Amino acid sequence: MLYPTHKPREGDLRAAVAGRVVLVTGSSHGIGRAAARKVGAAGATVLLVARSEDELREVAAEIAAAGGVAHVYPADLSEADGIERLAAAVLAAHGRVDVVVNNAGRSIRRSVAETYDRFHDVTRTLDVNYLGPVRLLLALLPGMRERRTGQIVNISTWALRMPPNPGWSAYAGSKAAFDTWLRTVATEVAGDEVAVTSIYMPLVHTRMSAPTDFGELPGLTADEAADLICHALVARPVAISPWWSGPLNAWGELARGPAHRLMARTLRRSPRSRRGK
């Protein structure tokens, strides 16, 4: 089992989010869509953020049909001006944001040999996974701190709790940058009663992960991943990780040489690595 069962009771989730303004990025598909529907059904006012307005309106209609309230805010997190407009619009319309679920992300698997003439892959990934979320939170955190209430839930990756995996340098680098930034910020905002939870999500079978061949690797459904987000909103832990990630991370740090050699051997056996040469 990747995680213990973390689906909160309906009453506990309602107590945590009813009447609160919850902004969910990447909410047109997959994990974000499932999480938005769950918190909407529990009484939150859900702010749906993604690039596609038509798909966001579908999600809003689903939430409304279940008796919830949702508002659509099309935005591209890779555009600085768009993020500023997004933050200004939601604060003008709702007065505050109580919870940010940072779920939007860009995944890319490409060897360094295949990246020599594709630096834009690195910058695009950084824009969505690191710089965009930082810009958004810099606009929303002052209000949370002033009101002395709020929560940020970051959908990170279990790749940060494992030895480096060949082919994922741009993705893992961008996720690690935001993870470090947010964990540092968490120490500064804790005194203002703003909670930060990092979820080191395993493989989730969604549209984003579908283009990559993960073989027989087990993973979560979008609904199961959304339950982890709901658990974070109820329990407000500092982190949620697979049970084995702590020992594996410690081994990777203490035995960096053996861990490096193990991952290098894995790369040499991979047909994809041979194509990249």
NORFEN-V704763 format. One record per backbone hydrogen bond with DSSP energy under -0.5 kcal/mol. CO is the residue of the C=O (numbers start at 0). NH is the residue of the N-H. If there is no record, write none. Layout:
BEGIN
co & nh
CO & NH
CO & NH
END
This chain:
BEGIN
co & nh
1 & 242
5 & 7
8 & 12
9 & 13
10 & 14
11 & 15
12 & 16
13 & 17
16 & 19
19 & 21
19 & 44
20 & 22
20 & 97
20 & 98
21 & 23
21 & 46
22 & 24
22 & 100
23 & 26
23 & 48
25 & 28
25 & 31
28 & 31
28 & 32
29 & 33
30 & 34
31 & 35
32 & 36
33 & 37
34 & 38
35 & 39
36 & 40
37 & 41
38 & 43
39 & 42
42 & 18
43 & 45
43 & 68
44 & 21
45 & 47
45 & 70
46 & 23
46 & 48
47 & 72
48 & 25
48 & 26
49 & 74
50 & 52
51 & 55
52 & 56
53 & 57
54 & 58
55 & 59
56 & 60
57 & 61
58 & 62
59 & 63
60 & 64
61 & 65
62 & 67
63 & 66
68 & 45
70 & 47
72 & 49
74 & 76
75 & 78
77 & 79
78 & 82
79 & 83
80 & 84
81 & 85
82 & 86
83 & 87
84 & 88
85 & 89
86 & 90
87 & 91
88 & 92
89 & 93
90 & 94
97 & 150
98 & 22
98 & 100
99 & 101
99 & 152
100 & 24
100 & 102
101 & 154
107 & 109
107 & 170
111 & 114
111 & 115
112 & 115
114 & 117
117 & 120
117 & 121
118 & 121
118 & 122
119 & 123
120 & 124
121 & 125
122 & 126
123 & 127
124 & 128
125 & 129
125 & 130
126 & 131
129 & 133
130 & 134
131 & 135
132 & 136
133 & 137
134 & 138
135 & 138
135 & 139
136 & 140
139 & 143
140 & 144
141 & 145
142 & 146
143 & 147
143 & 148
149 & 194
150 & 99
151 & 153
151 & 196
152 & 101
152 & 154
153 & 155
153 & 198
155 & 200
156 & 159
157 & 160
158 & 161
163 & 165
164 & 167
166 & 109
167 & 171
168 & 172
169 & 173
170 & 174
171 & 175
172 & 176
173 & 177
174 & 178
175 & 179
176 & 180
177 & 181
178 & 182
179 & 183
180 & 184
181 & 185
182 & 186
183 & 186
183 & 187
184 & 187
184 & 188
185 & 189
188 & 191
188 & 193
189 & 192
192 & 149
192 & 194
194 & 151
196 & 153
196 & 198
197 & 199
197 & 239
198 & 155
198 & 200
200 & 157
202 & 219
203 & 205
205 & 209
206 & 210
208 & 211
211 & 213
213 & 216
219 & 204
220 & 224
221 & 225
222 & 226
223 & 227
224 & 228
225 & 229
226 & 230
227 & 231
228 & 232
229 & 233
230 & 234
231 & 235
237 & 197
239 & 199
241 & 244
243 & 247
244 & 248
245 & 249
246 & 250
247 & 251
248 & 252
249 & 253
250 & 254
252 & 255
254 & 258
255 & 259
256 & 260
257 & 261
258 & 262
259 & 263
260 & 264
261 & 265
262 & 266
263 & 267
264 & 268
265 & 269
266 & 269
269 & 273
270 & 274
271 & 275
273 & 276
END
